[in-house]
Amino acid sequence: MATNRDAAARTSTRIGRERPASPASDARRSARRLGLVSGAAVLAAVAALSGSGAASRADAAVLTNCAAKPSACGYPDATNTGVPSGMTLKTVPSQVSSGPGWTFNAAGNDVVVTGKGAVLSGLYIPYNVVIQASNVTVDDVQVVAGGNFGITLAHTTNVTIENSTISGQNSTTGRVGYAIDDVYGDSTGMVINADNISYFKTAIQMNTGLIENNYIHDPGYVAGDHTNGIFDNGGTEPMTIENNTIFNNLSQTDGISLDAESAGAPVANKTIENNFLAGGSYSIYGGTSLGNTISNIVIQGNRFGQLYYSLGGQYGPAAYFATTGTGNVWSGNFWDTTGQAIINP
């Protein structure tokens, strides 16, 4: 699972003015979050029973068999993520080639964002989007890109990517390497919310911030790929991954991977909760795969689907996790089909 850091974001001298966040975006975000509250409430009830590994999740009135329509159980799917159905988008560059803080770069065939506070909205972009500025918002944007990257972040802070649809061109040679990637691993304050992501090798790669309410599904595959839903490069920066639906129909590699770039490096301060996960070799890799020490790794209230494999992933729901160590928790995780508890892997 090597990290691709070899494609540096391109520079640009075009600087745009700041723009405030969209009130419409805030309202839509609130509405979508309300639509997901029921799922979070159910999972909170599950977590309350987690002290007894044998407790029946059916007794907690937990909904079961949610894989066919995750949104019916309060999880993200195609109905409540991505660009809203029916929204008209302007194509870059044929209909619009620049805006405050961003421009289409013909030489590199990408969109470069250099303006602090820039807002990209209502756009169809069939190219890589390179974000080099802070306080940027990408909202109601469709990005379709083959090659290495869909949206890349380079030395940024407080970037929000929400209500957007990000994919490769197809499920094979047109799959995108990284749909969303913090290419240098030093960006902070990211929020990835309510996006619909498909046809990828890795859907999201970053090691800090908030990833919530996303629908990650139908990965692409080229021979030799290691396929990840969310790949965290480890370290000790805080990361929260909550209320996402991540379906990996391949036999490798994972839905969520906590990892490190070198053996023995610490992995800490990561929370994985209230997600709906299925597929991969294991649906979760918990951080110790290279002999790493983990601490404050919380994995709780997650639903594990069996639509691809009876064990959630091909070999099980989770691996390389230990409850020993400071602050490590496995609690309230359960099977989608029965509501029964999954004992510490």
N, C-alpha and C positions, 0 to 999 in steps of 0.2 A: 504494500500500500504506500508506495513512494509519493511524496508530496511534490507537485509540480510547481516550482518557483522560478522557472527559467524564462517566462515570458513577461518581462517588465512592462508596466503600464506606460503608454506613450505620453510625452509631454505636449503641452499646448500653451500658447501665449494669450489665448482669448479668455478674458476674465469677465464674468457676468455679474449683474447686480443681485443682491439678496432678494428672496421672495418668501413671504410667510407661508406656514403650513395651510393647507386647504381646509376650511370649515366643513365642506362636504365630505372630505376624507375622514375627518374626525367623527362625523355623524355615522358614516358607513362603518367605520371601525367599531364604534359602540354597538351598532345594530348587529354586526356579525358576532361580536363577543357575547351579546345577550343570547344569540341563537346557540351558543356553545355552552351556556351556563348549566343546562340540564345535565350534560355529560360530566362536567366537573363536579356537580353536586352528587351525582351517583357515585363517582369515584371517591369522593370524600367519605361517603357512607362505607364504601369498601375498606378504605384505609382505617376507619374506626374499628373494624373487626380484625385488623391485621395481627393483633397479639396472639391469636390462635390460628396456627397454620392450617388446621383441619376445619376451620369455620366454613360453613356453606355460604357462598356469595349469593345464592338464590334467596337465602334468608334475609339478606340486606336489600331485597327488591332490585337487584342489579339486572339490567337488561342484558340479554344474551343474543348471540347470532347476529351481530351488528355489521358483519363484513359486507353484506350485499348493499347496504345503504348506511354508511357510517353517520351521516348527518341525522338520521332518525334517532340515533343514540347520543347526539350532541357532539360528534366529532367532525372534523373537516372532511369534505369530499369535493367533487366538481361543482356542487350546487352552492357552496358558500366560500369558495376561494377563487383567486385569480381575477382577471378582468371580468366585471359583471356582464352577463349575457345581454346581447343587444347593444352594447356600447359601441359607438363608431370611433375608430381610431384613425389618426393621420399617419401615413406611411413615411418613414425616414429613408432616404432623403427626397423621394419624388414629390411629396406634398409639403414637407417642411424639413429644412436642413439645419436649423439652429434655433436656439431660444436663449433666454437669460441664463447665462452660466454654462451652457452646453453647445456643442457644435458637432456636426458630422465631419469626420476627418477622412476625406477621399483617399489620401495617400495610404492610410492604414486600414481603410474599410472598417472603421469603428466609430462609435459615438464617444466623445471625450467630454467629461464633466469637470470643469475647473473652477466654477463659481461657488463660493461659500453660500450655503442656503439655497442652492438651485433646486427647483422642483421640475421633474419630468413627469408629465401626466397626459393621458389620452393619446399615446403614441404606439405605433407598430414598428419595431426596430429589428430588422433581420441581420443584425450584426452584434458583435461584442460591445458592451457598454463599459467604459473605463472610468471609474469614479476616483478622482484625485483630490477632491475637496471635501470639507466637513459640513455637517448639518444639511446634507443633501437628502431629498425625499424622492423616491421612485414610486409612483402610485398610479394604478390603472394603466400599466404599460405591458405590452406583450413583446417579449424578446425571443427570437428564434435564431439560434446560432449553432453551426457545426464547429468543428475544430476544438480548441482547448477551452474556451471560456464563453459564458453567457454574460454575467455581470461580474466585474472585478473591482475590488476595493484596494487602493494603494495609499497607505499612510494616512488614513482618514479617522475622523471621530464622528460619532452620532449620525450615522447614515441609517435611514429607514427605507426598507424595500417592502412594500405592502400591496395587497389587492392586485398583484401582477401575475402574469402567466409567463413562465420561463421554460424553454424546452430546447432540445436539439431539433434537427431537421427531420430525423427519423430514428428508428430503434436500432439501426446497425451502423454503417460507416458514417452516417450523418449525426450520430449522437454527440452531445456536447460533453467535453471532458469534465468541466466544473460549471454547474449552472450559476452558482454564486460562490465566489472565492475571495477570501482575504489573502491576496497573493503574497504579501510579505509577512503575514502573521503578526502584524503590529497595530492593526486598526482596533479601535475600542468603541464601546457604546452602540454597537449595531443592534437594530431591531428588524427581524425578518418575520413578517406577520401576514397571514391569510393569503399566501401565494400558492399557486398551482404549478408544480414542477414535475417534468417528465423527460424521458429520452436523454438520460444523463449517465455518465460513469459515476460521478459524485454530485449529489444534488446541492449540498451546502458544505463548504469547508471553512471553518473558523474556530477559534478557541476561546472566545469570550463574547458576552452579549446575551440577547434574548431571542430565541427561536420559538414562535408560538403560532398555533392555529393554521399550520400549513398542510397541504395535501401533496405528498411526495409519492410518486407511483410510476409504474411502467418504465423502469430504467432501460437504457439502451445497452448494447453489448458489442464490443469488438474483441476478438481473440486476445487474451492476455490481460483483459481488464480485471481490476479488483473493484467491485461495485459497492458503493456506500450511499446510504440515505443522507445521514449527517455525519461528517468526519471531524472530530475535534483533535487537533494536534497535541493535546495534552497541556502541560504547564499547570500553573496554579491560579490563573486568572478565572474569575467566576463566570460560569455559563449556566443558563437555565434553558432547558428544552422541554416545553410543556404543551399539551393538548394538540399534538400533531398526529396526523394519520400517515404512516410510512409503510407502504406495501412494496416489498421487493420480491418479485416472483422468481428471481434467479436463485440458484443453489449456493451462491456466494455473493457478497461477503456479509453484509449486515444491513440493519436499519439505522442503528446508531453505533458509532465506534468512538470510544474514548481511548486515545492512544498517546504515544509520545514519539518524538523524532529520534530518540536514542535510548538504549537500554539503561535502566536504573534511574532515569529522570523521574521526578515526582509528578503525579497527576492528582489534582486536588480541586475542591470547590466547584463540583459539577452536580447539577440537579436534573434528573430525568423523571418527569412525573406526568401522569394523566394522559399518556400517549396511547395510540392504537397501533400496534406493531405486528408485522407478519413477514416471514420469509427470510432469505439469506441463509448463510451457514448457521449463524446465530443472529437473533434479532438485535441483541445488545452485546457489545464487547465492553467489559467494565473497567479496563484500564491497566491490567497487570500483564498483558500479553508479552511484554519484553522484560518481565521481571521488575516492573516498576512498583514503587510504593504508592499506594493510594490512600487518600484521606478526605473526609467530608464529601464523599460520593454518595448521593442520595438517589435511589431508584425506587419509586413508590407509586402506587395507584395506576400502574400501566396495564392495559388490556392486550393480551397476546392472542392473535388470530391464528386459526388452523386451516385457512383456506388453501395453503400450499403444502404445508407439512403438519403432521399430527403433533410434532413437538414445537410448533411455532416457527422456528428455523429448522433447517435440515437436520441439525444435530441437537437442537435444544433452544429454549428461549433466550438464554444468556450464558456467557462464559467469561473467564478472566475477571471475576469479581470476588472480593472477600469482605465479609462483614467485620473481620478483625481490622484493627486500625482505627484511628480517631475519626469519629463522626460518620462512618460508613453505615448505610441503612439500606436494607431490602425489605420493603413493607407493602402490603396491600396489592400486590401484583396478582393477576388472575387470568384465567382462560376465557376467551370470548364465548365459546360454545356452551360452557357449563356454569360459569361464574365461580368456579372453584379456585381456591388459592394455589399459587405456585410457590413452593417452598424455596428457600434460599438456594440458588444454583451452585 
